[in-house]
Amino acid sequence: MPPSAFARQVRAAGLPVEDEQVVTPLCSVQAYLDRLRGEVRLLPFLTVAARRYLEAAGVRFVENGAPADAVFVAHTDELDFDDLERAARAVIAGARLLTGSYVPAYAGANGPILSRGAMITAAIAKASGARPVVVGKPSQAAVRELRRRLGVRSDEMAVIGDDLRLDVALGHLGRATTVLVRTGISADVDLARVPEQRRPHLTVDTVADLLERL
């Protein structure tokens, strides 16, 4: 979904969040593409709404079978094997393989939600032999976009989340303060078995526990 769609859902839950305060991989992929030289033609795996958002933001997509400079995988509800093969061949020919996230699953109300984006990315990576570049969490592209949005250095931020591989890892990339909330995908992780450089600076049981620390 576009960032504005997430913001509407958060507002519906009672939190005063503005559209521009939401950062998703659709935002950070723009930050990544902006640092590349020349016009980048993107071969996407997106929902219709996500594609429209990026088109409105000025991202150029491949048309009429033209060569692609990059393949970007976020999420899609349908998959065509011809498109999958076309993407793999584009990567073999030199296109960058970008993905919003490469973790296998996210925390859901009824258990893990398997990542379709990771599945698609893995298939293209296997066929092409390329290593995907993450442009969502965790990535330097996301760190740069957060710095731009907030107007502060990343080492002045606190990154709070429920996933060591996404949220805490993002914070460490930016040398931010990291907080792991024990309500999600990493709820049962034994931190004593995690390398020290990957551990959070602080662990809390719920987001409510953060209030007394603000």
PyMOL CGO cylinders between C-alpha atoms (Angstrom):
from pymol import cmd
from pymol.cgo import CYLINDER

trace = [
    CYLINDER, 0.00, 0.00, 0.00, 1.05, 3.62, -0.40, 0.3, 1, 1, 1, 1, 1, 1,
    CYLINDER, 1.05, 3.62, -0.40, 2.24, 5.28, 2.84, 0.3, 1, 1, 1, 1, 1, 1,
    CYLINDER, 2.24, 5.28, 2.84, -0.98, 7.30, 3.03, 0.3, 1, 1, 1, 1, 1, 1,
    CYLINDER, -0.98, 7.30, 3.03, -3.01, 4.08, 3.25, 0.3, 1, 1, 1, 1, 1, 1,
    CYLINDER, -3.01, 4.08, 3.25, -0.99, 2.93, 6.27, 0.3, 1, 1, 1, 1, 1, 1,
    CYLINDER, -0.99, 2.93, 6.27, -1.40, 6.37, 7.84, 0.3, 1, 1, 1, 1, 1, 1,
    CYLINDER, -1.40, 6.37, 7.84, -5.19, 6.18, 7.46, 0.3, 1, 1, 1, 1, 1, 1,
    CYLINDER, -5.19, 6.18, 7.46, -5.24, 2.83, 9.23, 0.3, 1, 1, 1, 1, 1, 1,
    CYLINDER, -5.24, 2.83, 9.23, -3.13, 4.17, 12.09, 0.3, 1, 1, 1, 1, 1, 1,
    CYLINDER, -3.13, 4.17, 12.09, -5.39, 7.22, 12.42, 0.3, 1, 1, 1, 1, 1, 1,
    CYLINDER, -5.39, 7.22, 12.42, -8.42, 4.93, 12.45, 0.3, 1, 1, 1, 1, 1, 1,
    CYLINDER, -8.42, 4.93, 12.45, -6.81, 3.19, 15.44, 0.3, 1, 1, 1, 1, 1, 1,
    CYLINDER, -6.81, 3.19, 15.44, -6.70, 6.53, 17.26, 0.3, 1, 1, 1, 1, 1, 1,
    CYLINDER, -6.70, 6.53, 17.26, -3.14, 7.75, 16.72, 0.3, 1, 1, 1, 1, 1, 1,
    CYLINDER, -3.14, 7.75, 16.72, -2.56, 11.22, 15.19, 0.3, 1, 1, 1, 1, 1, 1,
    CYLINDER, -2.56, 11.22, 15.19, -0.19, 10.25, 12.37, 0.3, 1, 1, 1, 1, 1, 1,
    CYLINDER, -0.19, 10.25, 12.37, 0.12, 12.35, 9.22, 0.3, 1, 1, 1, 1, 1, 1,
    CYLINDER, 0.12, 12.35, 9.22, 0.69, 10.80, 5.77, 0.3, 1, 1, 1, 1, 1, 1,
    CYLINDER, 0.69, 10.80, 5.77, 4.23, 12.22, 5.50, 0.3, 1, 1, 1, 1, 1, 1,
    CYLINDER, 4.23, 12.22, 5.50, 5.18, 10.66, 8.84, 0.3, 1, 1, 1, 1, 1, 1,
    CYLINDER, 5.18, 10.66, 8.84, 4.90, 7.13, 7.43, 0.3, 1, 1, 1, 1, 1, 1,
    CYLINDER, 4.90, 7.13, 7.43, 7.97, 5.68, 5.71, 0.3, 1, 1, 1, 1, 1, 1,
    CYLINDER, 7.97, 5.68, 5.71, 7.72, 2.39, 3.82, 0.3, 1, 1, 1, 1, 1, 1,
    CYLINDER, 7.72, 2.39, 3.82, 9.95, 0.58, 1.29, 0.3, 1, 1, 1, 1, 1, 1,
    CYLINDER, 9.95, 0.58, 1.29, 8.13, 2.56, -1.41, 0.3, 1, 1, 1, 1, 1, 1,
    CYLINDER, 8.13, 2.56, -1.41, 9.72, 5.66, 0.08, 0.3, 1, 1, 1, 1, 1, 1,
    CYLINDER, 9.72, 5.66, 0.08, 13.19, 4.24, 0.63, 0.3, 1, 1, 1, 1, 1, 1,
    CYLINDER, 13.19, 4.24, 0.63, 13.41, 2.73, -2.86, 0.3, 1, 1, 1, 1, 1, 1,
    CYLINDER, 13.41, 2.73, -2.86, 13.00, 6.27, -4.17, 0.3, 1, 1, 1, 1, 1, 1,
    CYLINDER, 13.00, 6.27, -4.17, 15.87, 7.36, -1.95, 0.3, 1, 1, 1, 1, 1, 1,
    CYLINDER, 15.87, 7.36, -1.95, 17.96, 4.52, -3.37, 0.3, 1, 1, 1, 1, 1, 1,
    CYLINDER, 17.96, 4.52, -3.37, 17.09, 5.30, -7.00, 0.3, 1, 1, 1, 1, 1, 1,
    CYLINDER, 17.09, 5.30, -7.00, 17.78, 9.01, -6.51, 0.3, 1, 1, 1, 1, 1, 1,
    CYLINDER, 17.78, 9.01, -6.51, 21.42, 8.20, -5.77, 0.3, 1, 1, 1, 1, 1, 1,
    CYLINDER, 21.42, 8.20, -5.77, 21.90, 6.34, -9.06, 0.3, 1, 1, 1, 1, 1, 1,
    CYLINDER, 21.90, 6.34, -9.06, 23.16, 8.16, -12.09, 0.3, 1, 1, 1, 1, 1, 1,
    CYLINDER, 23.16, 8.16, -12.09, 20.85, 8.75, -14.99, 0.3, 1, 1, 1, 1, 1, 1,
    CYLINDER, 20.85, 8.75, -14.99, 17.27, 7.64, -15.50, 0.3, 1, 1, 1, 1, 1, 1,
    CYLINDER, 17.27, 7.64, -15.50, 16.51, 4.22, -14.02, 0.3, 1, 1, 1, 1, 1, 1,
    CYLINDER, 16.51, 4.22, -14.02, 13.89, 2.04, -15.69, 0.3, 1, 1, 1, 1, 1, 1,
    CYLINDER, 13.89, 2.04, -15.69, 12.27, -0.23, -13.14, 0.3, 1, 1, 1, 1, 1, 1,
    CYLINDER, 12.27, -0.23, -13.14, 10.70, -3.66, -13.64, 0.3, 1, 1, 1, 1, 1, 1,
    CYLINDER, 10.70, -3.66, -13.64, 8.32, -3.93, -10.66, 0.3, 1, 1, 1, 1, 1, 1,
    CYLINDER, 8.32, -3.93, -10.66, 6.49, -6.56, -8.64, 0.3, 1, 1, 1, 1, 1, 1,
    CYLINDER, 6.49, -6.56, -8.64, 3.90, -4.35, -6.94, 0.3, 1, 1, 1, 1, 1, 1,
    CYLINDER, 3.90, -4.35, -6.94, 0.23, -3.98, -6.23, 0.3, 1, 1, 1, 1, 1, 1,
    CYLINDER, 0.23, -3.98, -6.23, -1.68, -1.62, -8.50, 0.3, 1, 1, 1, 1, 1, 1,
    CYLINDER, -1.68, -1.62, -8.50, -1.92, 0.97, -5.72, 0.3, 1, 1, 1, 1, 1, 1,
    CYLINDER, -1.92, 0.97, -5.72, 1.81, 0.83, -5.02, 0.3, 1, 1, 1, 1, 1, 1,
    CYLINDER, 1.81, 0.83, -5.02, 2.65, 1.19, -8.72, 0.3, 1, 1, 1, 1, 1, 1,
    CYLINDER, 2.65, 1.19, -8.72, 0.40, 4.24, -9.02, 0.3, 1, 1, 1, 1, 1, 1,
    CYLINDER, 0.40, 4.24, -9.02, 2.09, 5.81, -6.00, 0.3, 1, 1, 1, 1, 1, 1,
    CYLINDER, 2.09, 5.81, -6.00, 5.58, 5.37, -7.46, 0.3, 1, 1, 1, 1, 1, 1,
    CYLINDER, 5.58, 5.37, -7.46, 4.47, 6.56, -10.89, 0.3, 1, 1, 1, 1, 1, 1,
    CYLINDER, 4.47, 6.56, -10.89, 3.06, 9.72, -9.32, 0.3, 1, 1, 1, 1, 1, 1,
    CYLINDER, 3.06, 9.72, -9.32, 6.40, 10.18, -7.52, 0.3, 1, 1, 1, 1, 1, 1,
    CYLINDER, 6.40, 10.18, -7.52, 8.22, 10.13, -10.86, 0.3, 1, 1, 1, 1, 1, 1,
    CYLINDER, 8.22, 10.13, -10.86, 9.61, 6.59, -10.91, 0.3, 1, 1, 1, 1, 1, 1,
    CYLINDER, 9.61, 6.59, -10.91, 9.95, 5.29, -14.48, 0.3, 1, 1, 1, 1, 1, 1,
    CYLINDER, 9.95, 5.29, -14.48, 8.83, 1.75, -15.29, 0.3, 1, 1, 1, 1, 1, 1,
    CYLINDER, 8.83, 1.75, -15.29, 9.87, -0.51, -18.15, 0.3, 1, 1, 1, 1, 1, 1,
    CYLINDER, 9.87, -0.51, -18.15, 7.48, -0.42, -21.09, 0.3, 1, 1, 1, 1, 1, 1,
    CYLINDER, 7.48, -0.42, -21.09, 6.99, -2.58, -24.20, 0.3, 1, 1, 1, 1, 1, 1,
    CYLINDER, 6.99, -2.58, -24.20, 9.68, -5.11, -23.32, 0.3, 1, 1, 1, 1, 1, 1,
    CYLINDER, 9.68, -5.11, -23.32, 12.48, -2.52, -23.07, 0.3, 1, 1, 1, 1, 1, 1,
    CYLINDER, 12.48, -2.52, -23.07, 15.58, -3.41, -21.04, 0.3, 1, 1, 1, 1, 1, 1,
    CYLINDER, 15.58, -3.41, -21.04, 15.36, -2.85, -17.28, 0.3, 1, 1, 1, 1, 1, 1,
    CYLINDER, 15.36, -2.85, -17.28, 17.98, -1.14, -15.14, 0.3, 1, 1, 1, 1, 1, 1,
    CYLINDER, 17.98, -1.14, -15.14, 16.57, -2.58, -11.93, 0.3, 1, 1, 1, 1, 1, 1,
    CYLINDER, 16.57, -2.58, -11.93, 13.99, -5.08, -10.71, 0.3, 1, 1, 1, 1, 1, 1,
    CYLINDER, 13.99, -5.08, -10.71, 12.08, -4.03, -7.59, 0.3, 1, 1, 1, 1, 1, 1,
    CYLINDER, 12.08, -4.03, -7.59, 10.10, -6.56, -5.56, 0.3, 1, 1, 1, 1, 1, 1,
    CYLINDER, 10.10, -6.56, -5.56, 7.71, -5.34, -2.86, 0.3, 1, 1, 1, 1, 1, 1,
    CYLINDER, 7.71, -5.34, -2.86, 4.46, -7.32, -2.70, 0.3, 1, 1, 1, 1, 1, 1,
    CYLINDER, 4.46, -7.32, -2.70, 1.98, -8.58, -5.26, 0.3, 1, 1, 1, 1, 1, 1,
    CYLINDER, 1.98, -8.58, -5.26, -1.19, -10.62, -5.02, 0.3, 1, 1, 1, 1, 1, 1,
    CYLINDER, -1.19, -10.62, -5.02, -0.68, -12.29, -8.40, 0.3, 1, 1, 1, 1, 1, 1,
    CYLINDER, -0.68, -12.29, -8.40, 2.38, -13.73, -10.09, 0.3, 1, 1, 1, 1, 1, 1,
    CYLINDER, 2.38, -13.73, -10.09, 3.00, -14.65, -13.70, 0.3, 1, 1, 1, 1, 1, 1,
    CYLINDER, 3.00, -14.65, -13.70, 5.88, -17.01, -14.46, 0.3, 1, 1, 1, 1, 1, 1,
    CYLINDER, 5.88, -17.01, -14.46, 6.66, -15.14, -17.68, 0.3, 1, 1, 1, 1, 1, 1,
    CYLINDER, 6.66, -15.14, -17.68, 7.17, -11.97, -15.61, 0.3, 1, 1, 1, 1, 1, 1,
    CYLINDER, 7.17, -11.97, -15.61, 9.33, -13.91, -13.17, 0.3, 1, 1, 1, 1, 1, 1,
    CYLINDER, 9.33, -13.91, -13.17, 11.54, -15.23, -15.97, 0.3, 1, 1, 1, 1, 1, 1,
    CYLINDER, 11.54, -15.23, -15.97, 11.73, -11.80, -17.57, 0.3, 1, 1, 1, 1, 1, 1,
    CYLINDER, 11.73, -11.80, -17.57, 12.94, -10.36, -14.27, 0.3, 1, 1, 1, 1, 1, 1,
    CYLINDER, 12.94, -10.36, -14.27, 15.56, -13.09, -13.83, 0.3, 1, 1, 1, 1, 1, 1,
    CYLINDER, 15.56, -13.09, -13.83, 16.85, -12.52, -17.36, 0.3, 1, 1, 1, 1, 1, 1,
    CYLINDER, 16.85, -12.52, -17.36, 17.00, -8.77, -16.73, 0.3, 1, 1, 1, 1, 1, 1,
    CYLINDER, 17.00, -8.77, -16.73, 19.12, -9.36, -13.63, 0.3, 1, 1, 1, 1, 1, 1,
    CYLINDER, 19.12, -9.36, -13.63, 21.38, -11.76, -15.52, 0.3, 1, 1, 1, 1, 1, 1,
    CYLINDER, 21.38, -11.76, -15.52, 21.83, -9.00, -18.12, 0.3, 1, 1, 1, 1, 1, 1,
    CYLINDER, 21.83, -9.00, -18.12, 22.95, -6.57, -15.44, 0.3, 1, 1, 1, 1, 1, 1,
    CYLINDER, 22.95, -6.57, -15.44, 19.85, -5.10, -13.79, 0.3, 1, 1, 1, 1, 1, 1,
    CYLINDER, 19.85, -5.10, -13.79, 19.97, -4.58, -10.04, 0.3, 1, 1, 1, 1, 1, 1,
    CYLINDER, 19.97, -4.58, -10.04, 17.73, -6.83, -7.93, 0.3, 1, 1, 1, 1, 1, 1,
    CYLINDER, 17.73, -6.83, -7.93, 16.06, -4.67, -5.27, 0.3, 1, 1, 1, 1, 1, 1,
    CYLINDER, 16.06, -4.67, -5.27, 13.67, -5.90, -2.61, 0.3, 1, 1, 1, 1, 1, 1,
    CYLINDER, 13.67, -5.90, -2.61, 11.65, -4.14, 0.04, 0.3, 1, 1, 1, 1, 1, 1,
    CYLINDER, 11.65, -4.14, 0.04, 12.48, -6.83, 2.59, 0.3, 1, 1, 1, 1, 1, 1,
    CYLINDER, 12.48, -6.83, 2.59, 14.09, -10.23, 2.54, 0.3, 1, 1, 1, 1, 1, 1,
    CYLINDER, 14.09, -10.23, 2.54, 12.94, -11.72, 5.84, 0.3, 1, 1, 1, 1, 1, 1,
    CYLINDER, 12.94, -11.72, 5.84, 10.74, -14.82, 5.49, 0.3, 1, 1, 1, 1, 1, 1,
    CYLINDER, 10.74, -14.82, 5.49, 7.86, -13.66, 7.67, 0.3, 1, 1, 1, 1, 1, 1,
    CYLINDER, 7.86, -13.66, 7.67, 6.32, -10.89, 9.77, 0.3, 1, 1, 1, 1, 1, 1,
    CYLINDER, 6.32, -10.89, 9.77, 4.38, -11.06, 13.02, 0.3, 1, 1, 1, 1, 1, 1,
    CYLINDER, 4.38, -11.06, 13.02, 0.62, -11.38, 12.58, 0.3, 1, 1, 1, 1, 1, 1,
    CYLINDER, 0.62, -11.38, 12.58, -2.33, -11.60, 14.93, 0.3, 1, 1, 1, 1, 1, 1,
    CYLINDER, -2.33, -11.60, 14.93, -2.72, -15.31, 14.14, 0.3, 1, 1, 1, 1, 1, 1,
    CYLINDER, -2.72, -15.31, 14.14, 0.93, -16.24, 13.74, 0.3, 1, 1, 1, 1, 1, 1,
    CYLINDER, 0.93, -16.24, 13.74, 3.66, -15.47, 11.20, 0.3, 1, 1, 1, 1, 1, 1,
    CYLINDER, 3.66, -15.47, 11.20, 2.65, -13.86, 7.91, 0.3, 1, 1, 1, 1, 1, 1,
    CYLINDER, 2.65, -13.86, 7.91, 4.84, -15.36, 5.19, 0.3, 1, 1, 1, 1, 1, 1,
    CYLINDER, 4.84, -15.36, 5.19, 6.41, -12.75, 2.92, 0.3, 1, 1, 1, 1, 1, 1,
    CYLINDER, 6.41, -12.75, 2.92, 5.37, -13.08, -0.71, 0.3, 1, 1, 1, 1, 1, 1,
    CYLINDER, 5.37, -13.08, -0.71, 7.95, -10.46, -1.58, 0.3, 1, 1, 1, 1, 1, 1,
    CYLINDER, 7.95, -10.46, -1.58, 10.71, -12.61, -0.10, 0.3, 1, 1, 1, 1, 1, 1,
    CYLINDER, 10.71, -12.61, -0.10, 9.42, -15.63, -2.02, 0.3, 1, 1, 1, 1, 1, 1,
    CYLINDER, 9.42, -15.63, -2.02, 9.49, -13.75, -5.33, 0.3, 1, 1, 1, 1, 1, 1,
    CYLINDER, 9.49, -13.75, -5.33, 12.88, -12.24, -4.60, 0.3, 1, 1, 1, 1, 1, 1,
    CYLINDER, 12.88, -12.24, -4.60, 14.31, -15.64, -3.69, 0.3, 1, 1, 1, 1, 1, 1,
    CYLINDER, 14.31, -15.64, -3.69, 13.07, -17.14, -6.95, 0.3, 1, 1, 1, 1, 1, 1,
    CYLINDER, 13.07, -17.14, -6.95, 14.69, -14.38, -9.03, 0.3, 1, 1, 1, 1, 1, 1,
    CYLINDER, 14.69, -14.38, -9.03, 17.90, -14.59, -7.00, 0.3, 1, 1, 1, 1, 1, 1,
    CYLINDER, 17.90, -14.59, -7.00, 18.08, -18.36, -7.43, 0.3, 1, 1, 1, 1, 1, 1,
    CYLINDER, 18.08, -18.36, -7.43, 17.53, -18.20, -11.19, 0.3, 1, 1, 1, 1, 1, 1,
    CYLINDER, 17.53, -18.20, -11.19, 19.91, -15.27, -11.78, 0.3, 1, 1, 1, 1, 1, 1,
    CYLINDER, 19.91, -15.27, -11.78, 22.59, -16.00, -9.19, 0.3, 1, 1, 1, 1, 1, 1,
    CYLINDER, 22.59, -16.00, -9.19, 22.34, -12.41, -7.93, 0.3, 1, 1, 1, 1, 1, 1,
    CYLINDER, 22.34, -12.41, -7.93, 22.32, -11.25, -4.33, 0.3, 1, 1, 1, 1, 1, 1,
    CYLINDER, 22.32, -11.25, -4.33, 19.30, -9.03, -3.59, 0.3, 1, 1, 1, 1, 1, 1,
    CYLINDER, 19.30, -9.03, -3.59, 19.79, -5.50, -2.32, 0.3, 1, 1, 1, 1, 1, 1,
    CYLINDER, 19.79, -5.50, -2.32, 17.37, -4.61, 0.47, 0.3, 1, 1, 1, 1, 1, 1,
    CYLINDER, 17.37, -4.61, 0.47, 16.03, -1.07, 0.17, 0.3, 1, 1, 1, 1, 1, 1,
    CYLINDER, 16.03, -1.07, 0.17, 13.50, -1.25, 3.02, 0.3, 1, 1, 1, 1, 1, 1,
    CYLINDER, 13.50, -1.25, 3.02, 14.44, -2.48, 6.50, 0.3, 1, 1, 1, 1, 1, 1,
    CYLINDER, 14.44, -2.48, 6.50, 17.31, -2.78, 7.14, 0.3, 1, 1, 1, 1, 1, 1,
    CYLINDER, 17.31, -2.78, 7.14, 19.09, -0.61, 4.57, 0.3, 1, 1, 1, 1, 1, 1,
    CYLINDER, 19.09, -0.61, 4.57, 21.14, 2.55, 4.28, 0.3, 1, 1, 1, 1, 1, 1,
    CYLINDER, 21.14, 2.55, 4.28, 18.45, 3.84, 1.88, 0.3, 1, 1, 1, 1, 1, 1,
    CYLINDER, 18.45, 3.84, 1.88, 15.90, 3.66, 4.71, 0.3, 1, 1, 1, 1, 1, 1,
    CYLINDER, 15.90, 3.66, 4.71, 18.32, 5.32, 7.13, 0.3, 1, 1, 1, 1, 1, 1,
    CYLINDER, 18.32, 5.32, 7.13, 18.88, 8.18, 4.67, 0.3, 1, 1, 1, 1, 1, 1,
    CYLINDER, 18.88, 8.18, 4.67, 15.15, 8.65, 4.14, 0.3, 1, 1, 1, 1, 1, 1,
    CYLINDER, 15.15, 8.65, 4.14, 14.51, 8.73, 7.90, 0.3, 1, 1, 1, 1, 1, 1,
    CYLINDER, 14.51, 8.73, 7.90, 17.25, 11.33, 8.35, 0.3, 1, 1, 1, 1, 1, 1,
    CYLINDER, 17.25, 11.33, 8.35, 15.70, 13.44, 5.61, 0.3, 1, 1, 1, 1, 1, 1,
    CYLINDER, 15.70, 13.44, 5.61, 12.18, 13.17, 7.01, 0.3, 1, 1, 1, 1, 1, 1,
    CYLINDER, 12.18, 13.17, 7.01, 13.12, 13.85, 10.63, 0.3, 1, 1, 1, 1, 1, 1,
    CYLINDER, 13.12, 13.85, 10.63, 15.88, 16.35, 10.02, 0.3, 1, 1, 1, 1, 1, 1,
    CYLINDER, 15.88, 16.35, 10.02, 18.19, 14.79, 12.61, 0.3, 1, 1, 1, 1, 1, 1,
    CYLINDER, 18.19, 14.79, 12.61, 21.24, 12.55, 12.55, 0.3, 1, 1, 1, 1, 1, 1,
    CYLINDER, 21.24, 12.55, 12.55, 20.48, 8.85, 12.71, 0.3, 1, 1, 1, 1, 1, 1,
    CYLINDER, 20.48, 8.85, 12.71, 22.51, 8.50, 15.91, 0.3, 1, 1, 1, 1, 1, 1,
    CYLINDER, 22.51, 8.50, 15.91, 19.97, 10.85, 17.53, 0.3, 1, 1, 1, 1, 1, 1,
    CYLINDER, 19.97, 10.85, 17.53, 17.07, 8.52, 16.71, 0.3, 1, 1, 1, 1, 1, 1,
    CYLINDER, 17.07, 8.52, 16.71, 15.52, 5.63, 18.57, 0.3, 1, 1, 1, 1, 1, 1,
    CYLINDER, 15.52, 5.63, 18.57, 14.37, 2.69, 16.46, 0.3, 1, 1, 1, 1, 1, 1,
    CYLINDER, 14.37, 2.69, 16.46, 11.68, 0.62, 18.17, 0.3, 1, 1, 1, 1, 1, 1,
    CYLINDER, 11.68, 0.62, 18.17, 10.27, -2.64, 16.85, 0.3, 1, 1, 1, 1, 1, 1,
    CYLINDER, 10.27, -2.64, 16.85, 9.51, -6.30, 17.33, 0.3, 1, 1, 1, 1, 1, 1,
    CYLINDER, 9.51, -6.30, 17.33, 12.02, -7.83, 14.90, 0.3, 1, 1, 1, 1, 1, 1,
    CYLINDER, 12.02, -7.83, 14.90, 15.76, -8.15, 15.43, 0.3, 1, 1, 1, 1, 1, 1,
    CYLINDER, 15.76, -8.15, 15.43, 16.37, -8.65, 11.71, 0.3, 1, 1, 1, 1, 1, 1,
    CYLINDER, 16.37, -8.65, 11.71, 14.35, -5.63, 10.61, 0.3, 1, 1, 1, 1, 1, 1,
    CYLINDER, 14.35, -5.63, 10.61, 13.90, -2.93, 13.23, 0.3, 1, 1, 1, 1, 1, 1,
    CYLINDER, 13.90, -2.93, 13.23, 16.92, -3.50, 15.47, 0.3, 1, 1, 1, 1, 1, 1,
    CYLINDER, 16.92, -3.50, 15.47, 19.16, -4.14, 12.46, 0.3, 1, 1, 1, 1, 1, 1,
    CYLINDER, 19.16, -4.14, 12.46, 17.94, -0.88, 10.87, 0.3, 1, 1, 1, 1, 1, 1,
    CYLINDER, 17.94, -0.88, 10.87, 18.81, 1.00, 14.05, 0.3, 1, 1, 1, 1, 1, 1,
    CYLINDER, 18.81, 1.00, 14.05, 22.28, -0.48, 14.19, 0.3, 1, 1, 1, 1, 1, 1,
    CYLINDER, 22.28, -0.48, 14.19, 22.94, 0.57, 10.58, 0.3, 1, 1, 1, 1, 1, 1,
    CYLINDER, 22.94, 0.57, 10.58, 22.28, 4.17, 11.57, 0.3, 1, 1, 1, 1, 1, 1,
    CYLINDER, 22.28, 4.17, 11.57, 23.99, 3.86, 14.97, 0.3, 1, 1, 1, 1, 1, 1,
    CYLINDER, 23.99, 3.86, 14.97, 20.67, 4.72, 16.59, 0.3, 1, 1, 1, 1, 1, 1,
    CYLINDER, 20.67, 4.72, 16.59, 19.36, 3.61, 19.97, 0.3, 1, 1, 1, 1, 1, 1,
    CYLINDER, 19.36, 3.61, 19.97, 17.52, 0.33, 19.44, 0.3, 1, 1, 1, 1, 1, 1,
    CYLINDER, 17.52, 0.33, 19.44, 14.58, -1.01, 21.42, 0.3, 1, 1, 1, 1, 1, 1,
    CYLINDER, 14.58, -1.01, 21.42, 13.15, -4.51, 21.00, 0.3, 1, 1, 1, 1, 1, 1,
    CYLINDER, 13.15, -4.51, 21.00, 9.49, -4.95, 21.96, 0.3, 1, 1, 1, 1, 1, 1,
    CYLINDER, 9.49, -4.95, 21.96, 8.76, -8.52, 23.04, 0.3, 1, 1, 1, 1, 1, 1,
    CYLINDER, 8.76, -8.52, 23.04, 5.36, -8.76, 21.38, 0.3, 1, 1, 1, 1, 1, 1,
    CYLINDER, 5.36, -8.76, 21.38, 6.19, -9.84, 17.86, 0.3, 1, 1, 1, 1, 1, 1,
    CYLINDER, 6.19, -9.84, 17.86, 8.35, -11.99, 15.63, 0.3, 1, 1, 1, 1, 1, 1,
    CYLINDER, 8.35, -11.99, 15.63, 11.38, -11.89, 17.97, 0.3, 1, 1, 1, 1, 1, 1,
    CYLINDER, 11.38, -11.89, 17.97, 9.37, -12.32, 21.18, 0.3, 1, 1, 1, 1, 1, 1,
    CYLINDER, 9.37, -12.32, 21.18, 11.01, -15.61, 22.17, 0.3, 1, 1, 1, 1, 1, 1,
    CYLINDER, 11.01, -15.61, 22.17, 14.55, -14.98, 20.91, 0.3, 1, 1, 1, 1, 1, 1,
    CYLINDER, 14.55, -14.98, 20.91, 17.24, -15.78, 23.47, 0.3, 1, 1, 1, 1, 1, 1,
    CYLINDER, 17.24, -15.78, 23.47, 19.36, -12.63, 23.30, 0.3, 1, 1, 1, 1, 1, 1,
    CYLINDER, 19.36, -12.63, 23.30, 22.22, -14.39, 25.07, 0.3, 1, 1, 1, 1, 1, 1,
    CYLINDER, 22.22, -14.39, 25.07, 22.67, -16.38, 21.86, 0.3, 1, 1, 1, 1, 1, 1,
    CYLINDER, 22.67, -16.38, 21.86, 22.64, -13.28, 19.66, 0.3, 1, 1, 1, 1, 1, 1,
    CYLINDER, 22.64, -13.28, 19.66, 26.00, -11.66, 18.81, 0.3, 1, 1, 1, 1, 1, 1,
    CYLINDER, 26.00, -11.66, 18.81, 26.51, -8.58, 20.95, 0.3, 1, 1, 1, 1, 1, 1,
    CYLINDER, 26.51, -8.58, 20.95, 26.63, -6.20, 17.96, 0.3, 1, 1, 1, 1, 1, 1,
    CYLINDER, 26.63, -6.20, 17.96, 23.15, -7.35, 16.90, 0.3, 1, 1, 1, 1, 1, 1,
    CYLINDER, 23.15, -7.35, 16.90, 21.47, -7.07, 20.30, 0.3, 1, 1, 1, 1, 1, 1,
    CYLINDER, 21.47, -7.07, 20.30, 19.11, -4.18, 21.12, 0.3, 1, 1, 1, 1, 1, 1,
    CYLINDER, 19.11, -4.18, 21.12, 20.18, -1.50, 23.56, 0.3, 1, 1, 1, 1, 1, 1,
    CYLINDER, 20.18, -1.50, 23.56, 16.92, -1.93, 25.46, 0.3, 1, 1, 1, 1, 1, 1,
    CYLINDER, 16.92, -1.93, 25.46, 14.23, -4.61, 25.67, 0.3, 1, 1, 1, 1, 1, 1,
    CYLINDER, 14.23, -4.61, 25.67, 10.64, -4.02, 26.81, 0.3, 1, 1, 1, 1, 1, 1,
    CYLINDER, 10.64, -4.02, 26.81, 7.64, -6.32, 27.11, 0.3, 1, 1, 1, 1, 1, 1,
    CYLINDER, 7.64, -6.32, 27.11, 5.13, -3.91, 25.54, 0.3, 1, 1, 1, 1, 1, 1,
    CYLINDER, 5.13, -3.91, 25.54, 5.12, -0.52, 23.85, 0.3, 1, 1, 1, 1, 1, 1,
    CYLINDER, 5.12, -0.52, 23.85, 3.35, 0.86, 26.96, 0.3, 1, 1, 1, 1, 1, 1,
    CYLINDER, 3.35, 0.86, 26.96, 6.55, 0.18, 28.92, 0.3, 1, 1, 1, 1, 1, 1,
    CYLINDER, 6.55, 0.18, 28.92, 8.26, 2.87, 26.86, 0.3, 1, 1, 1, 1, 1, 1,
    CYLINDER, 8.26, 2.87, 26.86, 6.11, 5.68, 28.22, 0.3, 1, 1, 1, 1, 1, 1,
    CYLINDER, 6.11, 5.68, 28.22, 7.95, 5.90, 31.52, 0.3, 1, 1, 1, 1, 1, 1,
    CYLINDER, 7.95, 5.90, 31.52, 11.27, 6.11, 29.64, 0.3, 1, 1, 1, 1, 1, 1,
    CYLINDER, 11.27, 6.11, 29.64, 10.37, 8.99, 27.36, 0.3, 1, 1, 1, 1, 1, 1,
]
cmd.load_cgo(trace, "trace")
